Amino acid sequence: MSSTQPTTPTIRIEPVSGTPMTLERFVSTKRWSDNLSADAPDYYTYTDDETADRVPHPRGWIYCGYLVIEAVLPHWPEASRKRGRWYLILGNEDWITDDLSKLEALLHDYAVSEGVVISAEGGR
C-alpha cells in the first residue's frame, strides 16, 4: 500500500530568452495587494494559524504577477519604520527606503539579470 505525501506548490521561474523588459514597462505591471499572503503565497506564508491571527497580512506592490516590494507596516520594529516606507529583499541583501522608484529599478535589474522578465516591445 503506497501513500502519497501532499506537496507544496512552488513558483518555478524559468529563464527566458528575448529582449529585456524596459523599466517603464516593468513598473506598469505593478498592482497593489492588501494581502500578499493570498496574492503572492509562495513568498508570504504563515507557518501557523496563531501567527496569522496576531500579525497583519503583509501589503505591497506585485510586479509581473510575482515579484514583490513590501510596505513597511506599523507592527514592524521602530528602527525599520524610521528607515522608510518600502522593503525589498533580493538574495542576501535588503533595503528599506521611502524611494519606491529606487527599489523598482533594483527589482527590475535583478529580474532582467536572472532572465525572468522579457518583452516583445523592445529593450531597456
C-alpha positions in Angstrom: 0.0 0.0 0.0 1.6 3.3 -1.0 0.7 6.7 0.3 1.5 10.0 -1.3 2.6 13.0 0.6 0.9 16.3 -0.1 3.2 18.7 -2.0 3.5 22.4 -1.5 3.2 24.3 -4.8 6.2 26.4 -5.7 6.8 29.0 -8.3 9.2 27.8 -11.0 10.9 30.7 -12.6 12.4 29.6 -15.9 15.0 31.8 -17.6 13.6 33.1 -20.8 15.2 34.5 -23.9 14.3 37.6 -25.8 14.6 41.4 -25.3 14.7 42.6 -21.7 11.6 44.4 -20.5 12.1 48.1 -20.1 11.9 49.6 -16.6 8.9 51.7 -17.6 7.1 48.6 -18.9 8.1 46.6 -15.7 6.7 49.4 -13.5 3.5 49.5 -15.5 2.7 45.9 -14.5 2.5 46.7 -10.8 -0.6 46.2 -8.8 -1.4 46.8 -5.1 -2.1 44.0 -2.7 -3.6 44.4 0.7 -2.8 40.7 1.4 0.4 39.4 -0.1 -0.2 36.2 1.8 -3.1 35.5 -0.5 -1.9 37.2 -3.7 1.8 36.0 -3.5 1.5 32.9 -1.4 4.8 31.4 -2.5 6.5 34.4 -0.9 4.4 35.1 2.1 3.0 32.2 4.1 2.5 31.8 7.8 3.6 28.5 9.3 0.8 28.5 11.9 -2.6 30.0 12.5 -1.5 31.8 15.6 0.9 34.0 13.7 -1.8 34.7 11.1 -4.2 35.8 13.8 -1.8 38.2 15.5 0.3 39.7 12.7 -1.4 41.7 9.9 -1.0 40.4 6.4 1.9 41.9 4.5 0.9 44.5 1.9 2.7 45.9 -1.1 3.2 46.0 -4.8 3.4 43.0 -7.1 5.2 43.3 -10.4 4.8 40.9 -13.4 2.5 38.9 -11.2 5.0 37.6 -8.7 7.9 40.0 -7.9 7.2 41.9 -4.7 8.1 45.2 -2.9 6.6 45.1 0.6 5.2 48.0 2.5 6.7 48.6 6.0 3.7 48.4 8.4 3.1 49.8 11.9 3.9 46.4 13.6 7.4 46.5 12.2 10.2 47.4 14.6 10.6 51.2 15.1 14.1 51.2 13.7 12.8 49.7 10.4 9.9 52.2 10.3 12.2 55.1 10.7 14.3 53.9 7.6 11.4 54.2 5.2 8.1 53.0 3.8 9.2 50.3 1.3 11.1 47.0 1.8 12.8 44.8 -0.8 14.9 41.7 -0.3 17.0 40.2 -3.1 19.2 37.3 -2.2 21.2 38.2 0.8 20.6 42.0 0.5 17.7 44.1 1.6 16.7 47.7 1.5 14.2 49.9 3.4 13.6 53.3 1.9 11.0 55.9 1.0 12.3 55.9 -2.6 10.0 53.3 -4.3 11.5 54.1 -7.7 14.9 53.1 -6.5 13.6 49.7 -5.3 11.7 49.3 -8.6 14.9 49.8 -10.5 16.8 47.3 -8.3 14.0 44.7 -8.7 13.8 45.3 -12.5 17.6 44.9 -12.9 17.5 41.7 -10.8 14.7 40.3 -12.8 16.4 41.1 -16.1 19.8 39.7 -14.9 18.1 36.5 -13.9 16.3 36.3 -17.3 12.8 36.2 -15.8 11.3 39.3 -17.5 11.2 40.0 -21.2 9.0 42.0 -23.5 8.4 41.9 -27.2 8.2 45.7 -27.2 11.9 46.3 -27.0 14.9 46.7 -24.8 15.9 48.7 -21.8 
